[in-house]
């Protein structure tokens, strides 16, 4: 017998004698993955095939005939989170744009919120309301996290502007950035928004606040835009006295705005006042995140026990800003939320241990069933055109992943309401375990589908967004 046949036979015997392992958790015997995946996921795949609702196209402007059953899934939810496995995917952008048009035109949604910097996105809101013209460059100035060069994303905000220009639409759509982009932010972006308002209603205090705050912020002033980690790294090297002085000055600014609320609204408008106050609050959220980062001792992450769940300061701020946006929309307001899957899920993000509380968990704790989470899965991506860190996109979904099970349903695109799944038995047992879901990075991202998602939306193949760099 040849050496190759001996090895093959030995491998086959080994596979047969290995126990059929569950595909849950952060470890799986590599040789047994395919067999374990196919066997363990069979009940779920069979149930999903029976309940999947096909979606015909990702393209906006093609009507809504195939989306009407999606309306039943939304129900009375006031915030619908539309996720994405990775940023800057053509199909994720397009289908979320189409779903947004559906939610606005068919279900009365009134605003779009997005995982992008709050202070920077004030200009986007003014654009969709017709108060500003398009910038020469959207990326880094109006959007954060490196977004803004994607033509599919710009198509959404341009559609919102056209919608608002239609005189038959009495209620105008608004755009909210909700993010606290610690890694990329300049600490002055938000506070300058508050100062610009104070220049109009109280120039004397605006000058006084600048005189106090600028010397305190200059030692850790970053460049903003696409430059990572500048401010937070400088802040981490500040003396505690300097950090405390900055926090006090931000607190004083917020307190002053709150105390003078009535007078300032008389001098401007309630809308202008609320946006200015929120930008001051964002400054405090940034400071809170800087402070949290700086307080971690050396070796903190390495010393943590597996399974520990920690708060996510950035996601806590996003949830607070989303609650504020929902309040601004009023009792009849409803928001479409665009963000990465990892933020929208109602379950801790399990990636590189420890577990981190995410926006979806924070937000659900604040509004309950008014929030509906829609996670996105995909089978495989185009082989080129992605960001350098998205190295695994072109490979098929890992055998034990949620994405692989969704791909076995056999439809190119479909939506699945997980809330209709049985609450006991093999389908629920498969869903109610931590299993891998595709992410932006090669490392596994574990999620409990039954607890993280209300609805799943699967697209079999994805490709890079069309970008035009300046």
Phi and psi in degrees as a GROMACS rama.xvg file:
@    title "Ramachandran Plot"
@    xaxis  label "Phi"
@    yaxis  label "Psi"
@TYPE xy
-69.4279  158.075  UNK-2
-59.5927  -39.8656  UNK-3
-61.8604  -39.8247  UNK-4
-70.4224  -34.3058  UNK-5
-62.656  -46.3259  UNK-6
-62.0677  -43.8929  UNK-7
-62.589  -42.7691  UNK-8
-66.6978  -41.7413  UNK-9
-61.4361  -41.612  UNK-10
-63.3855  -41.5829  UNK-11
-64.0335  -43.0761  UNK-12
-62.9976  -40.8916  UNK-13
-60.4707  -43.967  UNK-14
-62.2937  -41.3374  UNK-15
-68.6009  -31.2205  UNK-16
-88.8669  -11.9643  UNK-17
-70.3016  142.065  UNK-18
-65.9891  148.657  UNK-19
-76.8804  99.827  UNK-20
-80.6307  146.336  UNK-21
-68.9811  149.411  UNK-22
-90.7103  24.241  UNK-23
-94.8196  167.881  UNK-24
82.3726  -179.894  UNK-25
-92.1635  1.84081  UNK-26
-135.393  144.877  UNK-27
-150.462  139.178  UNK-28
-62.2552  120.542  UNK-29
-58.6326  -40.7594  UNK-30
-66.5248  -29.6336  UNK-31
-91.9391  -4.96263  UNK-32
-53.4335  -54.8213  UNK-33
-59.3557  -46.4114  UNK-34
-63.978  -45.1792  UNK-35
-63.2874  -40.6123  UNK-36
-62.5572  -49.9792  UNK-37
-65.1739  -40.9675  UNK-38
-70.7601  -47.8948  UNK-39
-68.0864  -32.4907  UNK-40
-89.0846  -3.89958  UNK-41
-54.734  -47.7522  UNK-42
-61.5062  -40.79  UNK-43
-65.1631  -45.4746  UNK-44
-61.2492  -41.7644  UNK-45
-62.1307  -43.8918  UNK-46
-64.7984  -41.507  UNK-47
-64.593  -39.0257  UNK-48
-61.3016  -34.1079  UNK-49
-75.3151  -29.9471  UNK-50
-110.892  -3.86127  UNK-51
-66.4124  140.506  UNK-52
-110.658  112.043  UNK-53
-63.4109  144.256  UNK-54
-116.822  132.803  UNK-55
-79.5938  -41.1168  UNK-56
-150.224  154.103  UNK-57
-87.242  -15.0894  UNK-58
-76.6935  128.893  UNK-59
-64.6739  161.74  UNK-60
78.3281  14.4716  UNK-61
-110.14  19.7776  UNK-62
81.1658  175.253  UNK-63
-125.235  17.2135  UNK-64
-57.1361  -36.5984  UNK-65
-85.5551  -0.445784  UNK-66
-108.192  -0.895635  UNK-67
-66.0859  -29.6346  UNK-68
-73.143  -19.606  UNK-69
-64.1793  -29.6394  UNK-70
-60.2548  -38.9942  UNK-71
-63.6216  -35.8142  UNK-72
-67.0311  -37.8667  UNK-73
-68.5288  -43.88  UNK-74
56.6995  -130.672  UNK-75
-97.8225  10.241  UNK-76
-55.901  138.521  UNK-77
-96.4968  -19.8273  UNK-78
-131.963  122.825  UNK-79
-114.184  114.897  UNK-80
-88.4481  118.023  UNK-81
-103.712  113.835  UNK-82
-87.8644  -169.042  UNK-83
-162.695  140.545  UNK-84
-71.7509  -38.4817  UNK-85
-138.76  154.632  UNK-86
-74.1128  156.893  UNK-87
63.7575  39.7005  UNK-88
-103.293  131.076  UNK-89
-55.6575  -49.6556  UNK-90
-69.3151  -38.3175  UNK-91
-63.6134  -43.7433  UNK-92
-59.8224  -49.5018  UNK-93
-64.1572  -48.1734  UNK-94
-70.4394  -32.0956  UNK-95
-69.3682  -34.54  UNK-96
-61.2977  -46.5149  UNK-97
-62.2731  -44.8008  UNK-98
-63.121  -35.3475  UNK-99
-64.7332  -45.5138  UNK-100
-59.19  -41.6809  UNK-101
-61.2506  -47.1142  UNK-102
-66.0472  -34.8835  UNK-103
-72.3814  -51.0282  UNK-104
-81.2446  -28.8558  UNK-105
-104.596  -21.9936  UNK-106
-127.864  6.00751  UNK-107
75.5918  23.9728  UNK-108
-68.7466  147.545  UNK-109
-118.576  -6.8542  UNK-110
-158.408  160.299  UNK-111
-119.947  131.193  UNK-112
-116.801  151.776  UNK-113
-146.914  151.941  UNK-114
-72.3702  75.1778  UNK-115
-150.709  159.942  UNK-116
-56.9421  131.954  UNK-117
-59.5265  -51.8386  UNK-118
-64.9707  -41.2576  UNK-119
-66.5589  -37.0051  UNK-120
-76.1269  -7.09083  UNK-121
-54.9505  -37.9475  UNK-122
-68.4318  -34.3887  UNK-123
-65.0452  -42.437  UNK-124
-59.7557  -43.3146  UNK-125
-64.8314  -32.6704  UNK-126
-66.5603  -48.8369  UNK-127
-67.0251  -23.4073  UNK-128
-87.0267  1.65015  UNK-129
81.355  16.8772  UNK-130
-96.3021  -9.96602  UNK-131
-138.161  154.376  UNK-132
-92.8964  168.62  UNK-133
-62.9002  143.417  UNK-134
-79.9548  164.094  UNK-135
-68.0019  -31.3316  UNK-136
-139.449  120.922  UNK-137
-82.2605  -37.5376  UNK-138
-64.7052  134.872  UNK-139
74.2361  -24.8544  UNK-140
-98.2994  -40.1163  UNK-141
-110.332  -30.0449  UNK-142
-113.264  157.035  UNK-143
-119.549  -177.729  UNK-144
62.94  26.9792  UNK-145
79.8144  1.66456  UNK-146
-85.75  164.269  UNK-147
121.899  -10.2626  UNK-148
-98.403  -4.48622  UNK-149
-80.254  123.973  UNK-150
-64.3952  -31.2383  UNK-151
-66.5541  -37.8349  UNK-152
-68.7789  -43.3088  UNK-153
-65.2754  -29.4712  UNK-154
-62.1297  -34.5105  UNK-155
-64.4439  -51.3661  UNK-156
-68.748  -30.9619  UNK-157
-68.7909  -37.0249  UNK-158
-63.5621  -41.4413  UNK-159
-60.1767  -40.6196  UNK-160
-64.4909  -44.2119  UNK-161
-62.4779  -39.975  UNK-162
-58.7685  -44.6488  UNK-163
-69.6839  -26.7764  UNK-164
-74.2019  -17.406  UNK-165
-72.6655  116.001  UNK-166
-65.1248  -17.8162  UNK-167
-74.8773  -14.1691  UNK-168
-93.6915  91.8403  UNK-169
-65.7579  -40.2791  UNK-170
-90.9933  125.277  UNK-171
-92.8789  144.038  UNK-172
-73.5996  143.895  UNK-173
-118.093  156.14  UNK-174
-120.191  129.811  UNK-175
-123.071  123.547  UNK-176
-81.6618  139.273  UNK-177
-119.551  -0.863442  UNK-178
-83.3338  155.534  UNK-179
-115.208  81.8928  UNK-180
-78.89  75.8684  UNK-181
-57.5556  -44.5484  UNK-182
-63.2902  -35.9844  UNK-183
-104.182  -11.9373  UNK-184
-78.3237  151.801  UNK-185
-96.8987  132.435  UNK-186
-65.166  -11.6106  UNK-187
-87.1962  -19.0517  UNK-188
-57.6956  -48.5748  UNK-189
-71.3079  -46.1322  UNK-190
-66.6436  -29.3312  UNK-191
-66.6323  -29.5612  UNK-192
-64.2352  -40.5726  UNK-193
-67.5633  -40.2863  UNK-194
-64.2492  -39.0435  UNK-195
-60.1521  -37.9046  UNK-196
-68.3043  -45.0119  UNK-197
-63.6454  -29.6327  UNK-198
-57.9732  -29.8581  UNK-199
-85.6648  -39.3057  UNK-200
-102.037  -21.7601  UNK-201
-159.226  70.9776  UNK-202
-61.1645  -29.1296  UNK-203
-64.293  -45.6579  UNK-204
-70.4294  -34.345  UNK-205
-56.8797  -44.8703  UNK-206
-65.2953  -42.1238  UNK-207
-63.2933  -42.2509  UNK-208
-65.0321  -41.1245  UNK-209
-61.879  -42.6865  UNK-210
-61.636  -35.3647  UNK-211
-78.6359  -45.301  UNK-212
-81.9179  -38.5128  UNK-213
-57.2945  -45.6662  UNK-214
-63.0939  -26.4945  UNK-215
-79.2973  -30.1631  UNK-216
-91.5772  -23.5233  UNK-217
-57.8631  -36.1992  UNK-218
-63.4276  -21.0466  UNK-219
-126.838  30.2967  UNK-220
-74.1062  122.714  UNK-221
-97.8845  178.225  UNK-222
-88.6729  -13.3838  UNK-223
67.9915  -156.466  UNK-224
57.438  -134.029  UNK-225
-94.9966  12.7191  UNK-226
-89.9176  120.332  UNK-227
-87.0491  144.828  UNK-228
68.138  4.11851  UNK-229
-63.9992  -55.7825  UNK-230
-66.4081  -45.2871  UNK-231
-65.6355  -35.1858  UNK-232
-68.5246  -42.8503  UNK-233
-64.2269  -40.3488  UNK-234
-60.9058  -39.7156  UNK-235
-61.7826  -21.5671  UNK-236
-94.6033  -1.50233  UNK-237
-72.66  151.169  UNK-238
-69.2168  153.213  UNK-239
-59.1066  -36.1583  UNK-240
-62.1643  -39.6743  UNK-241
-67.509  -40.5507  UNK-242
-62.1319  -44.8087  UNK-243
-64.3917  -39.2583  UNK-244
-63.2816  -39.6865  UNK-245
-65.0092  -45.372  UNK-246
-60.8232  -40.5995  UNK-247
-63.7227  -42.7606  UNK-248
-64.9415  -39.9079  UNK-249
-64.526  -43.0008  UNK-250
-60.1561  -39.6068  UNK-251
-63.5287  -41.3408  UNK-252
-61.3812  -46.1594  UNK-253
-63.7684  -45.1516  UNK-254
-59.6681  -42.0172  UNK-255
-62.1963  -46.2288  UNK-256
-61.0827  -40.5708  UNK-257
-67.959  -41.7597  UNK-258
-67.7289  -35.8081  UNK-259
-92.4898  16.8828  UNK-260
-49.1608  -55.1078  UNK-261
-60.2313  -47.1535  UNK-262
-66.1601  -40.4061  UNK-263
-67.5037  -39.1328  UNK-264
-64.1391  -38.4281  UNK-265
-61.2774  -34.1985  UNK-266
-83.3778  -11.1179  UNK-267
-139.479  -107.612  UNK-268
-157.819  161.323  UNK-269
-63.3716  -40.1547  UNK-270
-61.8262  -48.5912  UNK-271
-61.1736  -40.8496  UNK-272
-63.1538  -47.6135  UNK-273
-63.7123  -38.6617  UNK-274
-67.3797  -38.6851  UNK-275
-65.8912  -45.0667  UNK-276
-61.6577  -39.6333  UNK-277
-67.1296  -32.6829  UNK-278
-67.9223  -35.3477  UNK-279
-64.9954  -40.8348  UNK-280
-62.5165  -37.5296  UNK-281
-61.4771  -35.9957  UNK-282
-58.7204  -39.5096  UNK-283
-69.1059  -37.0874  UNK-284
-62.4013  -41.2679  UNK-285
-62.5375  -45.0395  UNK-286
-61.2209  -40.3633  UNK-287
-60.7466  -41.1953  UNK-288
-69.8421  -41.6208  UNK-289
-58.6689  -45.6065  UNK-290
-64.7343  -41.4294  UNK-291
-62.1011  -44.1716  UNK-292
-63.3406  -44.2058  UNK-293
-70.3789  -23.7572  UNK-294
-79.0393  -13.4245  UNK-295
-72.916  126.268  UNK-296
-73.9494  160.937  UNK-297
-56.69  138.31  UNK-298
76.2533  11.3066  UNK-299
-58.1722  -49.8578  UNK-300
-66.5895  -39.7539  UNK-301
-67.0077  -27.5084  UNK-302
-85.7942  -7.98289  UNK-303
-71.3615  142.961  UNK-304
-77.7059  145.051  UNK-305
-57.3385  141.12  UNK-306
92.2867  -7.94192  UNK-307
-67.0281  135.31  UNK-308
-107.688  126.105  UNK-309
-112.94  155.076  UNK-310
-70.5801  154.852  UNK-311
-112.383  99.2951  UNK-312
-56.6056  -40.2489  UNK-313
-62.614  -45.8088  UNK-314
-69.377  -32.3665  UNK-315
-61.8207  -42.4356  UNK-316
-64.2519  -40.2422  UNK-317
-61.6966  -41.5144  UNK-318
-63.6489  -42.6533  UNK-319
-61.7852  -41.8141  UNK-320
-69.164  -32.4386  UNK-321
-69.5344  -39.5646  UNK-322
-60.6299  -43.0056  UNK-323
-60.8271  -44.1807  UNK-324
-61.9188  -41.5206  UNK-325
-64.2321  -38.6335  UNK-326
-64.4151  -39.828  UNK-327
-64.3859  -30.3235  UNK-328
-76.1083  -15.6007  UNK-329
81.5795  176.201  UNK-330
-62.1462  -24.2819  UNK-331
-98.9629  2.45249  UNK-332
-77.8341  147.582  UNK-333
-142.314  141.595  UNK-334
-122.723  134.804  UNK-335
-93.6672  124.143  UNK-336
-110.724  124.47  UNK-337
-105.367  124.927  UNK-338
-164.352  168.039  UNK-339
-65.9525  148.427  UNK-340
-46.7582  -44.2482  UNK-341
-62.0343  -26.1603  UNK-342
-84.3277  -35.7961  UNK-343
-79.6994  -20.9697  UNK-344
-65.2195  147.739  UNK-345
-93.4179  39.5975  UNK-346
-153.234  146.64  UNK-347
-56.5722  141.617  UNK-348
-74.5057  121.134  UNK-349
-109.515  98.7968  UNK-350
-151.839  119.525  UNK-351
55.9399  32.9501  UNK-352
24.9754  140.259  UNK-353
-86.992  -170.618  UNK-354
-82.6909  143.068  UNK-355
-123.427  131.029  UNK-356
-67.8885  131.854  UNK-357
-111.232  170.145  UNK-358
-47.8659  -47.5978  UNK-359
-58.9442  -41.4911  UNK-360
-66.0958  -48.0347  UNK-361
-57.6097  -47.8976  UNK-362
-67.3313  -41.7152  UNK-363
-61.8137  -35.0977  UNK-364
-66.3309  -20.3973  UNK-365
-93.4918  -34.9199  UNK-366
-123.117  -5.61906  UNK-367
65.455  -134.267  UNK-368
-78.6308  9.21512  UNK-369
-73.904  -10.2102  UNK-370
-108.165  129.777  UNK-371
-120.456  126.539  UNK-372
-102.923  129.555  UNK-373
-119.067  108.274  UNK-374
-90.8125  148.956  UNK-375
-112.472  139.342  UNK-376
-126.186  161.364  UNK-377
-151.216  159.237  UNK-378
-91.1945  -49.4078  UNK-379
-157.154  150.438  UNK-380
-113.372  166.985  UNK-381
-61.19  153.876  UNK-382
-78.8255  -2.4448  UNK-383
-151.542  168.169  UNK-384
94.1165  3.52313  UNK-385
-95.2749  164.932  UNK-386
-60.7232  153.413  UNK-387
-60.5322  -30.4097  UNK-388
-80.3422  -11.5589  UNK-389
-93.3687  62.272  UNK-390
-80.2771  -17.2622  UNK-391
-101.583  4.71733  UNK-392
-61.1442  -39.7507  UNK-393
-78.037  -8.47672  UNK-394
-85.8385  151.852  UNK-395
-59.6066  155.29  UNK-396
-57.4344  137.977  UNK-397
-53.8874  140.554  UNK-398
-55.8036  -34.4939  UNK-399
-91.438  7.52391  UNK-400
-86.3781  159.912  UNK-401
-58.958  -39.6945  UNK-402
-60.7168  -41.5381  UNK-403
-64.4324  -41.271  UNK-404
-64.2671  -41.4784  UNK-405
-63.7773  -36.4417  UNK-406
-64.5704  -30.9881  UNK-407
-68.0838  -13.2376  UNK-408
-62.534  -30.8236  UNK-409
90.6981  11.3674  UNK-410
-107.473  142.563  UNK-411
-66.7402  -27.8191  UNK-412
-159.718  131.794  UNK-413
-160.587  165.352  UNK-414
-122.14  144.858  UNK-415
-138.744  123.368  UNK-416
-88.6077  105.135  UNK-417
-70.8948  -19.0857  UNK-418
-68.1282  -16.4714  UNK-419
-89.5367  -2.26209  UNK-420
-69.6806  151.943  UNK-421
-57.1682  149.892  UNK-422
-95.5904  6.7668  UNK-423
-157.574  165.917  UNK-424
95.7315  -176.518  UNK-425
-64.4531  -33.4676  UNK-426
-64.1957  -48.031  UNK-427
-67.5616  -37.5024  UNK-428
-61.8105  -37.749  UNK-429
-69.0906  -42.611  UNK-430
-70.8263  -31.5641  UNK-431
-92.5839  42.3957  UNK-432
-135.347  152.125  UNK-433
-70.4507  128.407  UNK-434
-146.301  161.141  UNK-435
-69.7124  139.598  UNK-436
-128.246  138.947  UNK-437
-60.3887  142.789  UNK-438
-131.691  -177.211  UNK-439
-76.2944  -16.7935  UNK-440
-123.478  161.03  UNK-441
-65.1739  -29.8143  UNK-442
-65.1307  146.47  UNK-443
-60.9244  141.763  UNK-444
-119.574  111.622  UNK-445
-94.4942  140.383  UNK-446
-146.377  147.814  UNK-447
-95.2418  103.47  UNK-448
-59.3983  -39.3562  UNK-449
-64.268  -30.8813  UNK-450
-98.0836  -22.869  UNK-451
-85.6136  -36.466  UNK-452
-124.017  138.297  UNK-453
-83.6684  -40.0642  UNK-454
-137.398  145.429  UNK-455
-117.632  142.391  UNK-456
-124.949  120.043  UNK-457
-110.371  133.998  UNK-458
-124.064  121.852  UNK-459
-64.7833  -48.3013  UNK-460
-124.231  137.695  UNK-461
-126.119  164.473  UNK-462
-144.677  163.266  UNK-463
-66.156  149.217  UNK-464
-65.5809  158.051  UNK-465
-87.8354  115.129  UNK-466
-114.526  143.92  UNK-467
-122.584  104.007  UNK-468
-80.5468  147.784  UNK-469
